[in-house]
């Protein structure tokens, strides 16, 4: 199965445009798709995105998905395991990494001062 990403050499990302709130996320969390696309309905594809949290934003429940996910905390702070009011959890600094198989519960998440994550999502080859 071919990968749905184009060949891109180094270029500077425009960090001021192309951000959108992913479906089901609070408005203070935005994604910027860098490469590829993920077809969740047909369980194929791969995408690379940046995900940013505004300061103080948090999610309220753990979630899971059908695809693999690799996450690298580029900048800022990310807390994992907060409660529904955004309290508690374990804080992580930049240069933190996670790799999750399909259906692995994760979250909820919050960021006290804001953060940027690099995420790679993909399905197992058929």
N, CA, C and O of each residue as an XYZ file, in Angstrom:
504
protein
N       0.847     -1.180      0.000
C       0.000      0.000      0.000
C       0.890      1.240      0.000
O       1.741      1.368      0.880
N       0.726      2.153     -0.949
C       1.571      3.344     -1.002
C       1.257      4.318      0.133
O       0.124      4.402      0.606
N       2.268      5.039      0.550
C       2.107      6.066      1.571
C       1.578      7.329      0.909
O       2.042      7.709     -0.166
N       0.615      7.979      1.542
C      -0.020      9.156      0.951
C       0.645     10.463      1.376
O      -0.029     11.420      1.757
N       1.954     10.490      1.308
C       2.687     11.713      1.635
C       3.558     12.085      0.456
O       4.091     11.219     -0.238
N       3.700     13.384      0.235
C       4.563     13.827     -0.853
C       5.977     14.074     -0.335
O       6.193     14.282      0.859
N       6.918     14.047     -1.247
C       8.314     14.329     -0.924
C       8.437     15.822     -0.636
O       8.136     16.650     -1.495
N       8.872     16.159      0.554
C       9.104     17.547      0.958
C      10.488     17.655      1.551
O      10.815     16.944      2.500
N      11.305     18.538      1.003
C      12.598     18.832      1.609
C      12.387     19.916      2.660
O      11.274     20.413      2.827
N      13.439     20.278      3.358
C      13.324     21.288      4.408
C      12.700     22.577      3.883
O      13.083     23.092      2.833
N      11.750     23.071      4.626
C      11.152     24.380      4.356
C      10.606     24.907      5.669
O      10.328     24.136      6.588
N      10.457     26.195      5.756
C       9.967     26.817      6.978
C       8.446     26.752      7.005
O       7.779     27.189      6.068
N       7.912     26.205      8.079
C       6.454     26.152      8.238
C       5.917     27.536      8.578
O       6.535     28.278      9.341
N       4.782     27.875      8.017
C       4.085     29.108      8.386
C       3.260     28.789      9.627
O       2.193     28.184      9.526
N       3.743     29.188     10.780
C       3.077     28.851     12.036
C       1.903     29.774     12.351
O       1.246     29.603     13.378
N       1.629     30.745     11.487
C       0.519     31.672     11.743
C      -0.761     31.277     11.016
O      -1.812     31.863     11.273
N      -0.699     30.301     10.118
C      -1.890     29.908      9.363
C      -2.059     28.395      9.365
O      -1.147     27.652      9.729
N      -3.256     27.950      8.948
C      -3.513     26.535      8.759
C      -3.925     25.776     10.012
O      -3.995     24.547      9.988
N      -4.197     26.473     11.095
C      -4.604     25.825     12.340
C      -6.119     25.673     12.378
O      -6.849     26.562     11.940
N      -6.590     24.538     12.906
C      -8.030     24.294     13.048
C      -8.264     23.421     14.277
O      -7.389     22.658     14.687
N      -9.442     23.542     14.851
C      -9.801     22.710     16.000
C     -10.209     21.335     15.480
O     -11.132     21.237     14.672
N      -9.537     20.263     15.931
C      -9.935     18.920     15.493
C     -11.338     18.586     16.010
O     -11.735     19.070     17.069
N     -12.085     17.771     15.278
C     -13.420     17.388     15.747
C     -13.364     16.767     17.140
O     -12.541     15.892     17.409
N     -14.250     17.232     18.023
C     -14.338     16.689     19.374
C     -13.398     17.309     20.389
O     -13.435     16.938     21.562
N     -12.552     18.249     19.970
C     -11.613     18.896     20.885
C     -12.157     20.246     21.336
O     -12.950     20.857     20.620
N     -11.739     20.728     22.528
C     -12.117     22.083     22.935
C     -11.441     23.127     22.050
O     -10.421     22.846     21.420
N     -12.002     24.314     22.003
C     -11.529     25.360     21.079
C     -10.093     25.814     21.337
O      -9.474     26.381     20.437
N      -9.549     25.594     22.504
C      -8.179     26.005     22.805
C      -7.122     25.017     22.359
O      -5.943     25.185     22.671
N      -7.533     23.980     21.626
C      -6.591     23.000     21.077
C      -6.753     23.018     19.562
O      -7.857     22.837     19.050
N      -5.650     23.237     18.843
C      -5.705     23.310     17.383
C      -4.658     22.394     16.767
O      -3.613     22.123     17.358
N      -4.969     21.925     15.557
C      -4.025     21.101     14.802
C      -3.622     21.815     13.526
O      -4.360     22.637     12.984
N      -2.434     21.477     13.065
C      -1.938     21.929     11.765
C      -1.391     20.681     11.082
O      -0.371     20.136     11.503
N      -2.068     20.229     10.030
C      -1.622     19.036      9.307
C      -0.391     19.423      8.489
O      -0.432     20.365      7.698
N       0.695     18.692      8.685
C       1.946     18.968      7.972
C       2.062     18.097      6.730
O       2.534     18.549      5.687
N       1.622     16.823      6.849
C       1.797     15.902      5.743
C       0.792     14.765      5.848
O       0.426     14.332      6.940
N       0.351     14.288      4.674
C      -0.478     13.100      4.607
C      -1.920     13.332      4.996
O      -2.365     14.466      5.175
N      -2.642     12.227      5.123
C      -4.041     12.231      5.522
C      -4.362     10.883      6.139
O      -3.768      9.865      5.783
N      -5.288     10.888      7.051
C      -5.700      9.666      7.724
C      -7.156      9.400      7.379
O      -8.020     10.239      7.636
N      -7.431      8.246      6.802
C      -8.793      7.827      6.462
C      -9.239      6.865      7.556
O      -9.026      5.656      7.462
N      -9.858      7.416      8.591
C     -10.228      6.598      9.745
C     -11.328      5.599      9.400
O     -11.342      4.491      9.937
N     -12.242      5.969      8.520
C     -13.340      5.075      8.153
C     -12.824      3.808      7.471
O     -13.290      2.708      7.767
N     -11.860      3.963      6.554
C     -11.305      2.813      5.829
C     -10.015      2.273      6.446
O      -9.392      1.357      5.908
N      -9.625      2.852      7.580
C      -8.459      2.386      8.346
C      -7.181      2.339      7.509
O      -6.501      1.315      7.441
N      -6.873      3.462      6.879
C      -5.615      3.532      6.132
C      -5.109      4.975      6.089
O      -5.823      5.936      6.374
N      -3.851      5.060      5.720
C      -3.231      6.378      5.611
C      -2.290      6.668      6.770
O      -2.155      5.888      7.712
N      -1.655      7.807      6.659
C      -0.739      8.288      7.687
C      -0.728      9.806      7.632
O      -0.827     10.394      6.556
N      -0.610     10.432      8.776
C      -0.521     11.894      8.795
C       0.435     12.332      9.868
O       0.617     11.666     10.888
N       1.039     13.465      9.614
C       1.899     14.124     10.584
C       1.270     15.475     10.858
O       0.919     16.210      9.935
N       1.130     15.795     12.140
C       0.507     17.070     12.487
C       1.193     17.681     13.692
O       1.867     17.005     14.469
N       0.997     18.983     13.818
C       1.321     19.684     15.047
C       0.010     19.867     15.796
O      -1.023     20.148     15.188
N       0.050     19.711     17.097
C      -1.117     19.951     17.938
C      -0.682     20.930     19.012
O       0.312     20.700     19.701
N      -1.419     22.018     19.157
C      -1.032     23.003     20.176
C      -2.191     23.246     21.142
O      -3.364     23.264     20.769
N      -1.802     23.431     22.389
C      -2.738     23.755     23.465
C      -2.507     25.204     23.860
O      -1.364     25.618     24.050
N      -3.565     25.971     23.985
C      -3.455     27.295     24.576
C      -3.222     27.134     26.075
O      -3.587     26.103     26.639
N      -2.628     28.118     26.730
C      -2.417     28.028     28.176
C      -3.734     27.787     28.925
O      -4.751     28.424     28.651
N      -3.683     26.845     29.881
C      -4.840     26.565     30.728
C      -5.879     25.621     30.149
O      -6.828     25.259     30.844
N      -5.727     25.215     28.906
C      -6.721     24.352     28.262
C      -6.544     22.914     28.734
O      -5.425     22.459     28.971
N      -7.671     22.201     28.868
C      -7.601     20.797     29.256
C      -8.770     20.013     28.670
O      -9.825     20.566     28.359
N      -8.548     18.702     28.530
C      -9.614     17.786     28.165
C     -10.099     17.137     29.456
O      -9.439     17.237     30.490
N     -11.262     16.467     29.397
C     -11.874     15.996     30.638
C     -12.021     14.484     30.760
O     -12.405     13.995     31.823
N     -11.730     13.737     29.711
C     -11.906     12.285     29.771
C     -10.841     11.593     28.924
O     -10.376     12.152     27.930
N     -10.456     10.384     29.313
C      -9.546      9.605     28.470
C     -10.237      9.245     27.148
O     -11.465      9.208     27.074
N      -9.452      8.985     26.125
C     -10.016      8.569     24.844
C      -9.080      7.571     24.189
O      -7.960      7.359     24.652
N      -9.541      6.966     23.118
C      -8.746      6.014     22.347
C      -9.155      6.124     20.893
O     -10.188      6.711     20.568
N      -8.325      5.545     20.007
C      -8.631      5.589     18.580
C      -8.114      4.327     17.914
O      -7.452      3.501     18.543
N      -8.426      4.192     16.634
C      -8.146      2.964     15.874
C      -6.726      2.896     15.309
O      -6.332      1.853     14.788
N      -5.959      3.961     15.395
C      -4.656      4.041     14.736
C      -3.521      4.157     15.743
O      -3.726      4.504     16.906
N      -2.301      3.853     15.256
C      -1.085      4.085     16.029
C      -0.869      5.588     16.163
O      -1.257      6.368     15.294
N      -0.241      5.975     17.269
C       0.057      7.388     17.485
C       1.411      7.520     18.167
O       1.666      6.906     19.203
N       2.270      8.331     17.565
C       3.533      8.700     18.189
C       3.461     10.200     18.476
O       3.064     10.989     17.619
N       3.852     10.578     19.692
C       3.717     11.966     20.137
C       5.029     12.428     20.751
O       5.614     11.741     21.588
N       5.484     13.603     20.323
C       6.698     14.205     20.856
C       6.351     15.612     21.324
O       5.848     16.418     20.542
N       6.615     15.914     22.593
C       6.360     17.240     23.152
C       7.512     18.165     22.765
O       8.605     18.087     23.325
N       7.245     19.038     21.803
C       8.270     19.934     21.252
C       8.579     21.066     22.219
O       9.744     21.345     22.504
N       7.532     21.723     22.727
C       7.734     22.871     23.616
C       6.563     22.997     24.580
O       5.470     22.488     24.330
N       6.816     23.684     25.687
C       5.772     23.912     26.678
C       5.675     22.758     27.662
O       6.615     21.983     27.837
N       4.513     22.664     28.301
C       4.277     21.638     29.314
C       2.991     20.889     28.987
O       2.047     21.461     28.442
N       2.969     19.611     29.325
C       1.782     18.790     29.126
C       1.595     17.935     30.374
O       2.523     17.266     30.828
N       0.381     17.966     30.923
C       0.033     17.143     32.072
C      -0.918     16.060     31.609
O      -1.856     16.319     30.855
N      -0.667     14.842     32.069
C      -1.476     13.682     31.680
C      -2.195     13.159     32.912
O      -1.581     12.965     33.962
N      -3.511     12.929     32.783
C      -4.275     12.312     33.856
C      -4.960     13.279     34.789
O      -5.237     12.923     35.935
N      -5.243     14.488     34.347
C      -5.981     15.433     35.174
C      -7.433     14.975     35.343
O      -7.899     14.083     34.635
N      -8.139     15.600     36.294
C      -9.546     15.265     36.501
C     -10.434     16.158     35.621
O      -9.924     16.926     34.805
N     -11.748     16.058     35.786
C     -12.689     16.804     34.934
C     -12.639     18.307     35.162
O     -13.182     19.072     34.365
N     -11.991     18.741     36.247
C     -11.823     20.175     36.505
C     -10.430     20.658     36.103
O     -10.089     21.819     36.328
N      -9.632     19.784     35.515
C      -8.281     20.152     35.093
C      -7.254     20.088     36.200
O      -6.155     20.624     36.050
N      -7.582     19.448     37.308
C      -6.660     19.381     38.444
C      -5.965     18.026     38.490
O      -6.508     17.017     38.041
N      -4.740     18.024     39.048
C      -3.994     16.786     39.216
C      -3.315     16.333     37.945
O      -3.216     17.088     36.978
N      -2.849     15.098     37.950
C      -2.148     14.535     36.801
C      -0.643     14.599     36.960
O      -0.130     15.107     37.957
N       0.056     14.081     35.969
C       1.515     14.048     35.960
C       2.038     14.997     34.894
O       1.748     14.807     33.713
N       2.810     16.024     35.283
C       3.338     16.976     34.292
C       4.583     16.431     33.593
O       5.385     15.708     34.185
N       4.722     16.796     32.323
C       5.881     16.405     31.524
C       6.483     17.632     30.853
O       5.758     18.536     30.437
N       7.838     17.666     30.744
C       8.540     18.776     30.097
C       8.759     18.480     28.611
O       8.445     17.385     28.143
N       9.294     19.450     27.872
C       9.661     19.199     26.473
C      10.605     18.004     26.357
O      11.256     17.608     27.324
N      10.662     17.446     25.159
C      11.479     16.278     24.824
C      10.944     15.001     25.464
O      11.699     14.070     25.747
N       9.621     14.971     25.687
C       8.935     13.780     26.187
C       8.265     13.109     24.998
O       7.761     13.787     24.103
N       8.256     11.768     24.986
C       7.763     11.000     23.848
C       6.810      9.905     24.311
O       6.975      9.345     25.395
N       5.811      9.606     23.483
C       4.912      8.474     23.722
C       4.642      7.773     22.399
O       4.604      8.412     21.347
N       4.453      6.454     22.452
C       4.045      5.657     21.292
C       2.893      4.773     21.750
O       3.051      3.958     22.659
N       1.716      4.939     21.108
C       0.519      4.216     21.537
C      -0.032      3.347     20.425
O      -0.199      3.812     19.297
N      -0.318      2.078     20.732
C      -0.976      1.226     19.744
C      -2.462      1.564     19.654
O      -2.979      2.290     20.504
N      -3.153      1.053     18.642
C      -4.594      1.265     18.548
C      -5.310      0.819     19.827
O      -4.941     -0.180     20.445
N      -6.323      1.569     20.202
C      -7.204      1.294     21.349
C      -6.564      1.516     22.708
O      -7.172      1.165     23.720
N      -5.379      2.075     22.780
C      -4.764      2.365     24.080
C      -5.419      3.611     24.674
O      -5.334      4.685     24.079
N      -6.070      3.492     25.832
C      -6.669      4.685     26.451
C      -5.571      5.673     26.850
O      -4.523      5.266     27.352
N      -5.805      6.952     26.631
C      -4.854      7.984     27.034
C      -5.576      9.284     27.340
O      -6.672      9.541     26.841
N      -4.935     10.104     28.175
C      -5.541     11.356     28.610
C      -6.242     11.147     29.938
O      -6.112     10.102     30.575
N      -6.989     12.170     30.340
C      -7.100     13.495     29.742
C      -5.791     14.277     29.851
O      -4.857     13.879     30.547
N      -5.760     15.411     29.133
C      -4.551     16.223     29.040
C      -4.839     17.672     29.392
O      -5.960     18.156     29.236
N      -3.808     18.354     29.868
C      -3.897     19.804     30.070
C      -2.518     20.412     29.883
O      -1.501     19.721     29.928
N      -2.509     21.720     29.673
C      -1.250     22.457     29.599
C      -1.414     23.756     30.373
O      -2.299     24.561     30.081
N      -0.558     23.948     31.356
C      -0.622     25.173     32.173
C      -0.220     26.402     31.360
O      -0.890     27.433     31.410
N       0.877     26.286     30.611
C       1.436     27.444     29.906
C       1.345     27.339     28.391
O       1.867     28.194     27.676
N       0.686     26.298     27.899
C       0.597     26.056     26.466
C       1.697     25.105     26.031
O       2.730     24.988     26.690
N       1.463     24.424     24.908
C       2.471     23.505     24.393
C       2.248     23.246     22.912
O       1.195     23.557     22.355
N       3.272     22.665     22.290
C       3.189     22.204     20.905
C       3.680     20.761     20.875
O       4.755     20.445     21.385
N       2.876     19.894     20.271
C       3.193     18.481     20.121
C       3.373     18.160     18.647
O       2.671     18.717     17.803
N       4.299     17.273     18.328
C       4.431     16.706     16.992
C       3.843     15.306     17.069
O       4.274     14.497     17.891
N       2.856     15.010     16.213
C       2.181     13.719     16.250
C       2.229     13.041     14.885
O       2.070     13.686     13.848
N       2.451     11.732     14.904
C       2.404     10.919     13.692
C       1.364      9.834     13.918
O       1.447      9.084     14.891
N       0.386      9.746     13.024
C      -0.708      8.775     13.127
C      -0.677      7.851     11.919
O      -0.450      8.302     10.796
N      -0.904      6.554     12.143
C      -0.894      5.611     11.033
C      -1.599      4.323     11.423
O      -1.749      4.015     12.606
N      -2.030      3.572     10.413
C      -2.641      2.273     10.599
C      -1.629      1.188     10.257
O      -0.694      1.420      9.490
N      -1.821     -0.004     10.835
C      -1.001     -1.152     10.445
C      -1.253     -1.469      8.980
O      -2.390     -1.351      8.524
N      -0.232     -1.866      8.225
C      -0.448     -2.261      6.832
C      -1.362     -3.491      6.779
O      -1.314     -4.350      7.660
N      -2.173     -3.561      5.758
C      -3.115     -4.681      5.603
C      -2.463     -5.800      4.826
O      -3.089     -6.833      4.588
